[in-house]
C-alpha cells in the first residue's frame, strides 16, 4: 500500500505497461471504507462521445465484488472481460479496435449470459 501521491505514480506506470489508463482498475483502501474507481480522470476530450474504454471501471467493480465476498459474480465478470479481449472482435479505439463504449459493454454482457 502506498500513500496517494506514490500510489498515483505507480498506477500510472502500471497503466502504461499494460496499454493505457482505460484498462487499470483502482481501489483506495481505508480502515472503515474503500473507494473503487478507474484510475484515469474525466477524459474531457472523449466525454459523451461513446468512445471511452470501460474496462477500468468494470474491473474496479470486480475488485469491489471480491471485497464483498461475491467471488463467483466477480469471477464471471472478469472472465467475460477476458473473453472479449481474447476474441479481439469488439475492442475500443484505445486498444486497436473500432467499437464504441456501448458495443464493448454489450459484448461483455453477451458473455455473461452465455
C-alpha positions in Angstrom: 0.0 0.0 0.0 1.1 3.5 -0.8 0.1 7.0 0.1 -1.9 8.9 -2.5 0.9 10.6 -4.5 3.0 7.4 -4.7 0.0 5.2 -5.4 -0.9 7.6 -8.3 2.6 7.4 -9.8 2.7 3.6 -9.5 -0.8 3.2 -11.0 0.1 5.4 -13.9 3.3 3.5 -14.6 1.3 0.2 -14.4 -1.3 1.6 -16.8 1.4 2.5 -19.3 2.8 -1.0 -19.2 -0.5 -2.7 -19.9 -1.8 -0.4 -22.6 -3.3 2.7 -21.1 -5.3 4.3 -18.3 -8.6 2.9 -19.6 -7.5 -0.6 -18.6 -6.4 -0.3 -15.0 -8.8 -0.7 -12.0 -8.1 1.1 -8.8 -9.0 0.9 -5.1 -8.3 3.2 -2.2 -8.5 1.1 1.0 -9.3 2.7 4.3 -9.8 1.4 7.8 -13.5 1.7 7.7 -14.4 2.1 4.0 -12.9 1.8 0.5 -13.3 3.6 -2.8 -13.3 1.6 -6.0 -12.6 3.5 -9.2 -10.9 3.6 -12.5 -7.6 5.4 -12.2 -8.0 7.7 -15.1 -9.5 11.2 -14.8 -12.6 12.5 -16.5 -11.2 12.2 -20.1 -12.8 15.5 -21.2 -11.7 15.1 -24.9 -13.9 12.0 -25.3 -16.6 12.7 -22.7 -20.1 12.0 -24.0 -18.8 10.6 -27.3 -19.3 6.9 -26.6 -15.5 6.3 -27.1 -14.2 5.5 -23.6 -12.9 2.1 -22.7 -15.0 0.9 -19.7 -12.6 -1.9 -18.8 -11.1 0.0 -15.8 -14.4 0.8 -14.1 -15.7 -2.8 -14.8 -12.6 -4.3 -13.3 -12.9 -1.9 -10.4 -16.3 -3.4 -9.8 -14.8 -6.8 -9.9 -12.4 -5.7 -7.1 -15.3 -4.4 -5.1 -17.3 -7.6 -5.5 -14.3 -9.6 -4.3 -14.0 -7.3 -1.2 -17.7 -8.1 -0.5 -17.0 -11.8 -0.8 -19.0 -12.0 -4.0 -16.3 -14.1 -5.6 -18.4 -16.1 -8.0 -20.0 -13.0 -9.5 -16.7 -11.2 -9.7 -15.1 -14.1 -11.4 -17.8 -14.3 -14.0 -17.5 -10.6 -14.9 -13.7 -10.9 -15.1 -13.9 -13.9 -17.3 -16.4 -12.1 -19.6 -13.9 -9.2 -20.0 -11.1 -11.6 -20.7 -13.2 -13.4 -23.4 -13.9 -10.1 -25.2 -10.2 -9.2 -25.2 -9.2 -12.7 -26.4 -11.6 -12.7 -29.3 -10.3 -9.3 -30.4 -13.6 -8.7 -32.3 -15.1 -5.9 -30.3 -12.4 -3.6 -28.9 -12.4 0.1 -28.3 -10.1 2.5 -30.2 -7.5 2.8 -27.5 -6.6 -0.8 -27.8 -6.7 -1.0 -31.6 -10.4 -1.6 -32.3 -13.3 0.3 -33.6 -16.0 -0.5 -31.1 -17.9 2.1 -29.1 -18.2 2.0 -25.3 -21.7 0.5 -25.6 -20.6 -2.1 -28.2 -17.8 -3.2 -26.0 -20.0 -3.3 -22.9 -22.7 -5.3 -24.8 -20.0 -7.8 -25.9 -19.1 -8.3 -22.2 -22.8 -8.7 -21.3 -23.2 -11.3 -24.0 -20.5 -13.4 -22.4 -22.2 -13.1 -19.0 -25.5 -14.6 -20.2 -24.0 -17.5 -22.3 
